[in-house]
């Protein structure tokens, strides 16, 4: 999508701190971090949200989670724990319509999610 900010970050048109990239996935720092470690795990291919996923995307979803795992290890939050969140749609608080997981860690997190 031409106007998708995440597509522009993934394409290198907008600068971002990149933690990880491969042929399918890019992980970059959130510009408004909610925790000491707050990264966004996104597919290179534009997919609007979780609801837009299809059965053919199962392997991609696995790659997103494994990339998050690697970044959590690289940023040293894996030993103490981290949270992965995927918002889907307006009411969830999804601000950018490009599928992504939030990787949150670096401090104890509240058990309350809503």
C-alpha positions as CSV (number, residue, x, y, z in Angstrom):
1,X,0.0,0.0,0.0
2,X,1.4,3.4,-1.0
3,X,0.2,5.2,2.2
4,X,1.1,2.5,4.8
5,X,3.7,3.9,7.2
6,X,4.9,0.3,8.0
7,X,5.3,-0.5,4.4
8,X,7.4,2.7,4.1
9,X,9.6,1.7,7.1
10,X,10.0,-1.8,5.7
11,X,11.0,-0.4,2.3
12,X,13.5,1.9,3.9
13,X,11.7,5.1,2.9
14,X,11.2,6.1,6.6
15,X,14.1,5.6,9.0
16,X,13.7,3.2,11.9
17,X,15.8,1.3,14.3
18,X,15.8,-2.2,12.8
19,X,16.3,-5.1,15.2
20,X,15.8,-7.9,12.7
21,X,15.0,-8.5,9.0
22,X,14.8,-11.4,6.6
23,X,12.9,-12.1,3.4
24,X,9.5,-12.2,5.2
25,X,9.8,-10.3,8.4
26,X,11.1,-6.9,9.8
27,X,11.3,-6.1,13.5
28,X,11.8,-2.4,14.4
29,X,11.6,-0.1,17.4
30,X,8.2,1.4,18.3
31,X,8.5,5.3,18.1
32,X,6.3,5.6,21.2
33,X,7.6,2.8,23.5
34,X,5.3,1.6,26.3
35,X,8.0,-0.5,28.0
36,X,11.8,-0.4,28.0
37,X,11.8,-2.9,25.1
38,X,9.0,-2.2,22.6
39,X,9.5,-3.6,19.2
40,X,7.0,-4.1,16.3
41,X,7.2,-7.4,14.4
42,X,5.7,-7.1,10.9
43,X,5.5,-9.0,7.7
44,X,7.1,-7.4,4.7
45,X,4.0,-8.2,2.7
46,X,1.1,-5.8,3.5
47,X,-1.6,-7.6,5.4
48,X,-4.1,-5.3,7.1
49,X,-4.7,-7.2,10.3
50,X,-5.3,-10.6,11.9
51,X,-8.7,-10.9,10.2
52,X,-7.0,-10.6,6.8
53,X,-4.9,-13.7,7.4
54,X,-5.6,-16.8,5.4
55,X,-4.6,-20.5,5.9
56,X,-1.8,-19.9,3.4
57,X,-0.3,-17.4,5.9
58,X,0.2,-20.0,8.7
59,X,3.9,-20.3,8.0
60,X,4.4,-16.5,7.9
61,X,2.7,-16.2,11.3
62,X,5.1,-18.8,12.6
63,X,8.0,-16.8,11.2
64,X,6.7,-13.6,12.8
65,X,6.6,-15.3,16.2
66,X,10.1,-16.9,15.8
67,X,11.5,-13.5,14.8
68,X,10.0,-12.0,17.9
69,X,11.6,-14.8,20.0
70,X,15.0,-14.0,18.4
71,X,14.7,-10.3,19.1
72,X,13.6,-11.0,22.7
73,X,16.8,-13.0,23.1
74,X,18.9,-10.4,21.4
75,X,17.6,-7.6,23.6
76,X,18.0,-9.8,26.7
77,X,14.3,-9.8,27.7
78,X,13.7,-13.5,27.0
79,X,15.2,-14.8,30.4
80,X,12.8,-12.6,32.5
81,X,9.8,-12.8,30.1
82,X,8.1,-10.7,27.4
83,X,4.6,-10.2,25.9
84,X,3.5,-10.5,22.3
85,X,0.3,-8.6,21.4
86,X,-1.5,-8.4,18.0
87,X,-4.3,-5.9,17.8
88,X,-6.9,-6.4,15.1
89,X,-9.2,-3.6,14.0
90,X,-10.2,-0.2,15.2
91,X,-11.8,-1.2,18.5
92,X,-8.6,-3.1,19.5
93,X,-6.5,0.0,19.4
94,X,-4.7,-0.9,16.1
95,X,-3.4,2.4,14.9
96,X,-1.6,1.2,11.8
97,X,-3.5,-1.1,9.4
98,X,-0.6,-3.4,8.8
99,X,-0.4,-6.7,10.7
100,X,2.1,-6.6,13.5
101,X,2.9,-7.9,16.9
102,X,4.1,-5.7,19.8
103,X,7.0,-7.2,21.6
104,X,7.0,-5.8,25.1
105,X,9.5,-6.4,27.9
106,X,12.2,-5.0,30.1
107,X,10.1,-4.6,33.2
108,X,7.4,-6.5,35.0
109,X,4.1,-6.2,33.1
110,X,0.6,-6.0,34.6
111,X,-1.5,-9.2,34.2
112,X,-4.4,-6.9,33.1
113,X,-4.8,-6.7,29.3
114,X,-8.0,-4.7,28.8
